[in-house]
Amino acid sequence: MEKLLAARLHAVKVRPYLAVALFALHVVEDRSVPTMAVDAHWRCYVSPAFVARMPVEELAGVWVHEVSHLLRDHHGRGERYARENEEYGPGERLRRNIAADFEINDDIYGDGLPHPLGAVLPSLLGLDNGLLMEEYLRTSSMSGLAADLAWLDCGSGADGQARPWELGPDGANGLTRQQRDAVRFRVAEGIKGRPGEAPEGWRRWADEAFHPPQPWRQLLGAAIRSAAGAPGVGENHTYRRPSRRSAAVPGVVLPSLRRTPPRVCVVIDTSGSVSDAELGSALLEVAAIARAVGGRRDLVSVISCDAAAGLAAPLCRAEDIELIGGGGTDLRSGFTRALRSHPRPDVIVALTDGQTPWPSEAPPCRTVVGLFPRPARGVNEHDPDYVPDTPPSWARVVVIN
Amino acid sequence: MTSHALLPANPQLALADDLLKLLRTTSTEPRPDDQLEALTLAVAADLPVLLWGEPGIGKTAALTQLADSLGLPLTTVIASVHEPTDFSGLPIVGDDPAVQGVPMAPPQWAVELVRAGRGLLFLDELSTATPAVQAALLRVVLERRVGALQLPPGVRIVAAANPRASAADGWELSPPLANRFVHLYWVHDREVVVRGLGGVWPRAELPRLEPARLAEAVAFARRAVCGFLHARPTLIHRLPSTETRRGGAWPSPRSWETALTLLAFGTAADVSREVLALLVRGAVGDGPGLELLAHLDRMDLPDPESLLADPPAAELPERGDLRQAALEAVVAAVGARPERERWEAGWAVLVRAMETGAPDLLVAPAKALAGLRRDEWEVPAAVERLAKVVGIADRAERSVERVEAGLGAGR
């Protein structure tokens, strides 16, 4: 027991941002556990024999590994994956455990924690580092590994399936859902507060722990719908015509529901930094959404724009649009061109990687920016002080990735 | 009169009626259900609740159960099939509008609700209502007015919406409307569904407010929220900035007041922290809500001065991270007013902690306490009993050094 706790101190010392989570774990000694395992209620089951044969520094690595399963919510995600794909059974459990280990192990060792010999790494199957558990599960069968790693068992905390030795939700010293959320939240806030200390993988986790990224298609759709449906545009109520209900209630003035198809203008950044595949998928999406909000095809126009804006072409068939450009970007000319067209658009959708100057003031219509994320660029060779502006606050920004 | 009434009843149809009656005979049982408890508490606190949930998940069924067990008549209004005037009142032109004005006539459901004096108003399909209808609903939800009618205090308001992902043609909730609601995310519990289909649904019970605790609950809620916002003033008002957070709860003075009310009700009814967390996060959003809960956790820690006053009887939290926080508070209290007796009492608290829990938690507080020593103070005899802690700390230290040496050697 002392050895195990010394290992926890070691882990706290080299990973101070995980201290809260490590100390929140409740240790349960149990001889029937193969090695060390966690359950969904933040209890850590430990086999005394396993502790006896491991050196302290390797045990520290095991602590960090097990707590990572819990912080990354592998039990909830594992259960969801099993339910969605209807994959149950011991083989599947092992597969989920291996995939979860892949997600964890690629960046927790080193820097004070020795690499254990038998560590399960994505490179064993020739897979890339840095993917999520679900991605590993989808891309690989892992059948080659399963036979060698049948002993691997990180408990229900890793895959969501109960084990015989576990105390269950009603047992002593478990953490409730809200308490677990609170611990995870404190760790995430700690990492975000001192981002220098934690490696990339943990920082990404901290950013997404409580706001998992949503599919951009839905976000873009919601943004365009809400822009196109704002008062004055799209489907709304009007007193310009009597309501069809009016005849039934004499003496009452009723509004009628009127549909004014919104005019959508898509400004496309065709500078060299945006790939054709990215543009193609985003453009098709915009066209589909514009149709869904009631826009007729002739009301959707497209302007391709690099340093200078092209002509506004009506979107007759999405496949026909010719995207011209390839140099540097100045979206301002695209906006000017869009606003000068007659009749003026109700919504401007700009698809860009954001490496551009923006108009200095809000255009007189709703603006949605579909942003292709780019890693922060270090130095521009011509102008070391050049920093591309972030999209302005008057635009609704949807990150497309 | 039509001739249908004279036709003999079809025996098959009568049998079908019997079968339906049997199917619809269900009973209820009290069952601990956090989300139902949270809903009931928010309804009791007279705060508008918004249930988010996939279609067909049983939101309406839960509302029917709630209305039944509260003894309130349920009025369901599907927001998306109404027009703004159904909520703001239908303008009726009279004989002389210039003199009498144009009255805004309320719809029938509102009149009936006012006549009953109490009831549960359920606004369904909120997110698929047009922006103009949502704007008209603002007034119903906030001011409780439908046209010229004022809804009586006995009327409670609950709304339901489908999340954006499943409402393909939905509008999103505007931030002002979203800010007025307590957002509860409705998920189905496998067991509740299975047992319910078997004929037994869970029963919502009104939270039992303790008459003796009312004043104390208000004081606690005020202390918690004010103390927290004093420390984190940036969280008082924060409009949702990213796309993913739109349409949900966000912090503003109004929603903090909601959180305060919920905290007071929750305390007076002595509900679990789980339920409280659902409500607080639903009022001010996940991030600020979780931070407030962490603040509550810290408020729950034992007072360091009382621990120092009687170390052998010290009751420390079971959970490791909280226990360490309590011990650090003790050391900080000693550091704030360093006196020999207090310093020795600090060691006694640490000894007590070692006897009742994991020793590795003590390393950091013990180090800090040792650092507070003045030259003329002798090390108390009790410290020897912490030898185990020192042993563990040394062992961890050596192991860290081994790893560093191993890396230095080019491993």
Boltz contact constraints between the chains, C-beta under 6 A:
constraints:
  - contact:
      token1: [A, 2]
      token2: [B, 392]
      max_distance: 6.0
  - contact:
      token1: [A, 5]
      token2: [B, 360]
      max_distance: 6.0
  - contact:
      token1: [A, 5]
      token2: [B, 392]
      max_distance: 6.0
  - contact:
      token1: [A, 6]
      token2: [B, 392]
      max_distance: 6.0
  - contact:
      token1: [A, 6]
      token2: [B, 395]
      max_distance: 6.0
  - contact:
      token1: [A, 6]
      token2: [B, 396]
      max_distance: 6.0
  - contact:
      token1: [A, 8]
      token2: [B, 360]
      max_distance: 6.0
  - contact:
      token1: [A, 9]
      token2: [B, 360]
      max_distance: 6.0
  - contact:
      token1: [A, 9]
      token2: [B, 363]
      max_distance: 6.0
  - contact:
      token1: [A, 9]
      token2: [B, 396]
      max_distance: 6.0
  - contact:
      token1: [A, 10]
      token2: [B, 396]
      max_distance: 6.0
  - contact:
      token1: [A, 10]
      token2: [B, 399]
      max_distance: 6.0
  - contact:
      token1: [A, 10]
      token2: [B, 400]
      max_distance: 6.0
  - contact:
      token1: [A, 13]
      token2: [B, 400]
      max_distance: 6.0
  - contact:
      token1: [A, 20]
      token2: [B, 321]
      max_distance: 6.0
  - contact:
      token1: [A, 23]
      token2: [B, 320]
      max_distance: 6.0
  - contact:
      token1: [A, 23]
      token2: [B, 321]
      max_distance: 6.0
  - contact:
      token1: [A, 23]
      token2: [B, 324]
      max_distance: 6.0
  - contact:
      token1: [A, 24]
      token2: [B, 319]
      max_distance: 6.0
  - contact:
      token1: [A, 24]
      token2: [B, 320]
      max_distance: 6.0
  - contact:
      token1: [A, 24]
      token2: [B, 321]
      max_distance: 6.0
  - contact:
      token1: [A, 56]
      token2: [B, 399]
      max_distance: 6.0
  - contact:
      token1: [A, 57]
      token2: [B, 399]
      max_distance: 6.0
  - contact:
      token1: [A, 57]
      token2: [B, 402]
      max_distance: 6.0
  - contact:
      token1: [A, 57]
      token2: [B, 403]
      max_distance: 6.0
  - contact:
      token1: [A, 112]
      token2: [B, 403]
      max_distance: 6.0
  - contact:
      token1: [A, 114]
      token2: [B, 403]
      max_distance: 6.0
  - contact:
      token1: [A, 176]
      token2: [B, 274]
      max_distance: 6.0
  - contact:
      token1: [A, 178]
      token2: [B, 273]
      max_distance: 6.0
  - contact:
      token1: [A, 178]
      token2: [B, 274]
      max_distance: 6.0
  - contact:
      token1: [A, 178]
      token2: [B, 277]
      max_distance: 6.0
  - contact:
      token1: [A, 182]
      token2: [B, 290]
      max_distance: 6.0
  - contact:
      token1: [A, 182]
      token2: [B, 293]
      max_distance: 6.0
  - contact:
      token1: [A, 182]
      token2: [B, 294]
      max_distance: 6.0
  - contact:
      token1: [A, 185]
      token2: [B, 290]
      max_distance: 6.0
  - contact:
      token1: [A, 210]
      token2: [B, 286]
      max_distance: 6.0
  - contact:
      token1: [A, 211]
      token2: [B, 244]
      max_distance: 6.0
  - contact:
      token1: [A, 214]
      token2: [B, 244]
      max_distance: 6.0
  - contact:
      token1: [A, 218]
      token2: [B, 165]
      max_distance: 6.0
  - contact:
      token1: [A, 219]
      token2: [B, 243]
      max_distance: 6.0
  - contact:
      token1: [A, 222]
      token2: [B, 164]
      max_distance: 6.0
  - contact:
      token1: [A, 222]
      token2: [B, 172]
      max_distance: 6.0
  - contact:
      token1: [A, 226]
      token2: [B, 172]
      max_distance: 6.0
  - contact:
      token1: [A, 229]
      token2: [B, 171]
      max_distance: 6.0
  - contact:
      token1: [A, 236]
      token2: [B, 132]
      max_distance: 6.0
  - contact:
      token1: [A, 237]
      token2: [B, 84]
      max_distance: 6.0
  - contact:
      token1: [A, 237]
      token2: [B, 132]
      max_distance: 6.0
  - contact:
      token1: [A, 251]
      token2: [B, 92]
      max_distance: 6.0
  - contact:
      token1: [A, 252]
      token2: [B, 90]
      max_distance: 6.0
  - contact:
      token1: [A, 252]
      token2: [B, 92]
      max_distance: 6.0
  - contact:
      token1: [A, 253]
      token2: [B, 91]
      max_distance: 6.0
  - contact:
      token1: [A, 398]
      token2: [B, 243]
      max_distance: 6.0
